[in-house]
Amino acid sequence: MTKVNTRIAALTLVAGAIAFATPSLAATCGKGSFDSFINDYKKDAVAKGISKRGLAALDGLKLDEKVLAADKRQGVFKQSFEQFSGRMISSSRVSKGQDMMSKHASTLKKIEQQYGVPGAVVIAIWGLETDYGTNQGKMSVVRSVATLAYDCRRTDMFQNELTEALRIIERGDLSMDEMRGDWAGEIGQTQFLPSSYMKYAVDFDGNGKRDLVRSVPDVLGSTANYLKSYGWQRGQAWGPGQPNFEVIKQWNKADVYARTIAAFADKLDGGKSAKTADIAKEKLTPEKRAKR
């Protein structure tokens, strides 16, 4: 997301659990120079099957102090939902989102048929993360995740992200130069971490590449695939307290951000989720539903 890295802010809450759950990697963080760390990491990467093509992305890599500074500044949300959503769901963003719903209606219909996720939800995420692809970030993804891997706070997590970033290059989905993003290494128009890119990115436009930087069908399809993979229930509501809200929280664990996604999607969809929730709550008969 532009200027406020909400995904990593939320990950900070579970960093300790990740550290215990992830096996220790070969490279030792924080000891010696960054170059020494990268040389040690390369040995582990080779053991994990990374080829010379992937390893070449590490040549001449330098520590990015701006990334470390940004990581230390970020924190958990302190704004209320009203404050945060009021700032993020601007009238211009809603208007553009409605335009995008119309422009990509055919693609969104196919996405909902395949994954069960309504277009309003993926469009809302797209708008909140990068203003519909206009602000994806300009920092080197490989350099960012390598810098965070060298830092000891979440080294196992980001050594894994670095490995997955190299796999993206190896696959030919994106080149080193094309992999630009925010300071925490998030890629593309809905800001996938490299590991999520590898797991959930899909080639929805059928051109043979999973391109979350330039291909809108790939971006929207991959976002829906992510949500489906975390248990999205077709035809169910997505507001707080509803089945799919917990899936939205898998996109971002910060409650204020998840609620903002849900509220924005509801605006784009004309309040459909709220109506679905009312129907479920009231257990309306088919006859009463037809009158709504």
C-alpha positions, -999 to 999 in steps of 0.1 A, spaced: 0 0 0 12 35 -8 34 51 18 20 29 47 33 -6 45 3 -23 61 12 -58 52 46 -56 70 31 -37 99 7 -65 105 35 -91 100 54 -74 129 27 -87 152 35 -123 143 72 -120 136 81 -139 168 59 -168 158 74 -169 123 109 -170 138 101 -201 158 82 -218 131 108 -213 103 139 -234 104 171 -215 107 189 -207 75 226 -210 67 235 -173 65 240 -156 99 224 -122 101 241 -91 115 276 -105 118 303 -93 95 297 -73 63 267 -74 41 289 -89 14 299 -117 36 263 -124 45 253 -125 8 282 -149 1 270 -172 29 234 -169 17 244 -179 -18 256 -213 -5 222 -219 11 204 -207 -21 224 -232 -42 214 -260 -18 178 -249 -24 182 -253 -61 187 -217 -72 206 -216 -105 233 -192 -118 205 -172 -135 189 -165 -101 221 -159 -82 232 -134 -108 206 -110 -93 228 -108 -62 259 -96 -80 271 -62 -68 241 -59 -43 245 -33 -16 228 -28 17 199 -2 15 199 19 46 166 35 36 149 1 39 162 -4 74 151 31 84 116 25 69 113 -8 87 122 8 121 97 36 116 67 14 107 43 2 134 8 -11 141 -21 12 132 -31 38 158 -59 54 138 -95 45 143 -114 28 116 -133 61 110 -101 81 106 -83 55 84 -112 46 62 -122 82 58 -88 90 44 -84 59 23 -119 57 8 -119 91 -9 -146 101 -34 -120 101 -62 -109 66 -53 -145 53 -52 -152 70 -86 -121 55 -102 -130 21 -87 -164 23 -103 -148 31 -136 -125 1 -132 -155 -21 -124 -170 -12 -157 -138 -12 -177 -128 -47 -166 -163 -61 -162 -157 -91 -185 -125 -101 -167 -141 -97 -133 -170 -119 -144 -146 -147 -154 -127 -142 -121 -158 -146 -100 -169 -176 -120 -135 -193 -114 -127 -182 -78 -160 -171 -64 -146 -137 -53 -167 -107 -64 -151 -80 -86 -158 -53 -60 -135 -70 -35 -105 -74 -58 -110 -38 -72 -111 -25 -36 -78 -42 -27 -63 -30 -60 -73 6 -53 -62 6 -17 -28 -10 -24 -15 10 -53 -43 33 -66 -51 9 -93 -15 2 -103 -3 38 -104 20 37 -73 37 3 -71 69 16 -57 103 21 -73 127 2 -50 146 -29 -60 127 -59 -45 158 -81 -44 178 -54 -26 150 -47 -2 145 -83 9 182 -90 10 187 -59 33 159 -71 56 173 -106 56 207 -92 68 189 -74 96 183 -99 125 147 -91 134 131 -113 108 160 -128 90 145 -163 84 114 -148 69 132 -125 46 159 -150 36 129 -171 24 115 -140 6 148 -135 -10 149 -171 -22 114 -168 -37 123 -135 -54 152 -153 -71 128 -180 -82 105 -155 -98 135 -143 -119 145 -179 -127 110 -187 -140 111 -157 -163 80 -141 -148 99 -108 -142 135 -97 -147 156 -82 -119 150 -47 -133 112 -52 -135 110 -63 -98 104 -29 -82 82 -23 -53 78 -8 -18 106 -9 8 96 -43 22 99 -61 -12 62 -62 -22 57 -66 -59 31 -55 -84 -3 -38 -85 -17 -55 -54 17 -58 -36 25 -95 -33 55 -105 -12 77 -128 -33 65 -160 -15 29 -151 -21 38 -143 -58 52 -178 -61 22 -195 -44 -8 -175 -57 1 -156 -89 -18 -169 -120 -14 -163 -157 -50 -151 -162 -44 -135 -195 -29 -167 -209 4 -152 -223 26 -177 -205 39 -154 -178 25 -144 -144 30 -107 -145 16 -88 -115 34 -56 -126 18 -49 -160 -10 -74 -166 -43 -63 -151 -60 -97 -157 -31 -114 -139 -32 -89 -110 -70 -93 -104 -70 -131 -110 -41 -136 -87 -57 -115 -59 -88 -136 -62 -68 -168 -62 -51 -156 -30 -84 -151 -13 -99 -183 -25 -68 -202 -13 -75 -188 22 -111 -201 22 -132 -175 4 -169 -187 4 -187 -181 -28 -219 -160 -24 -212 -151 13 -209 -117 28 -175 -101 36 -183 -75 63 -171 -78 99 -186 -108 116 -193 -125 82 -176 -157 69 -154 -139 43 -142 -111 66 -117 -136 82 -104 -143 47 -99 -106 41 -79 -105 74 -56 -131 58 -48 -105 32 -40 -80 60 -42 -89 97 -46 -53 108 -83 -50 117 -87 -14 106 -73 -22 72 -94 -53 67 -125 -34 77 -116 -7 52 -113 -32 24 -147 -46 33 -163 -11 35 -147 0 2 -159 -32 -16 -194 -26 -2 -194 9 -17 -184 -5 -51 -209 -32 -49 -238 -11 -38 -241 -25 -3 -245 -61 -15 -225 -76 13 -245 -58 39 -277 -70 23 -264 -105 22 -255 -103 59 -290 -90 67 -306 -119 48 -285 -144 66 -292 -128 100 -330 -125 95 -333 -159 79 -357 -144 54 -380 -167 33 -375 -168 -5 -407 -147 -9 -393 -119 14 -359 -120 -3 -376 -115 -37 -392 -83 -23 -359 -68 -13 
